[in-house]
């Protein structure tokens, strides 16, 4: 028996309305959530065509072997950033002409594995052994409207296709549960002098990987309570006259406690490291995760929140380095600058029509709301209204100094005398210490309401 995919009816309408417009095929992504019993698909989006591809794909002899995997995987990575906790790219779809109906399987298989590999490479977390490892491929013949749904095991590159059920349901995510939290971030990443050959981006990711372990091992309070991970998330909620559990609210407040000290039964050692500088990420981030309302477990809800925390911090750092490359700012120049400021993006949310789920994006200070709207249209092929944009993180004023005492400690970035206030959501600040290449990067994430929790 293969897996069952419960699919939002609007996804079926979207796929039916895709017009090949003379092309041999159109491909795209399927987005939703996995569970132990079945998977849920709440969104589909076509891969935007390359301009030079448009003419080639209209050729009657165009084959699926010509599918641009690099372009499709880049689109998948961009879309993955726009998904809150709990949502994943579950697989890929392809719509073909009748002539290509028998050529789809190998192309879909390659595309699915390429997409999963590309997205996985950027994550700070790994799937657990208990999680579903199957991903879906959907082929639709444009002429006959016939559907072929199959799954592959992403842990086994040689896995064979398994048939799967594809069932539509109206209002699938209209009662999904949301979990929201504000996490205070204070990450110190030393840049080892022995790793000078590494890029600043690689050093930063290595530091974030260490921080990710703290988030993974944290204690999570849901509405102020620590709940057993195997409990039903809705346990204790009122029941309707029909006996179904009804959530009094679709939203849960989550608070994160991270350990400051190891338990007495753990040993720790201090490491002395010669550093050429350090990176500091400091501030508060708004996180959101969503989970289906069909007997959700506490452990699944907490896991979705953890992954959203890790994703949103890693994505913003990655977007900074991409921005530096696009603006042709060499990394050596950034690292050797006495002082330089780079504004990082803050998070905005947009509701998914007919659903409690909200998708997200990131906005730089110099970007307009119209640009965010256009980006949603390009990446997700869905029109949004500017008035629906919800800026989750407020812009604050940060005071930064123009110089630093040459004897200052690498960790002493908060004791500088303020000189110039700068309005920002997240700042990259570079400073160089006299006599030592000590580049300090202070990324101040958008300040909202910061929660500080300490465990014994």
Secondary structure, 3 states (H helix, E strand, C coil): CCCEEEEEHHHHHHHHHCCCCCCCEEEEEEEEECCCCCEEEEEEEECCCCHHHHHHCCCCCCCHHHCCHHHHHHHHHHHHHCCCECCEEEEEEEEECHHHCCCHHHHHHHHHHHHHHHHHHCCCCCCCCCCCCEEEEEEEECCCCCEEEEEEECCCCCCCCEECEEEEECCCCCCCEEEEEEEEEEEEEEEEHHHCCCCHHHHHHHHHHHHHHHHHCCEEEECCECCCCCCECCCCCCECCCCCECCCCCEEEEEEEECCCCCCCCCCCCCCCCEEEEEEEEEEEEEEEEECCCCCEHHHHHHHHHHHHHHHHHHHHHHHHHHHHHCCCCHHHHHHCCEEEEECCEEEEEECCCCCCEEEEEECCCCCHHHHHHHHHHHHCCCCCHHHCEECCCCEEEEECCCCCCCCCCCCCCCCCCCEEEEECCEEEEECCCCCCCEEEEEECCCCCCCCCECC
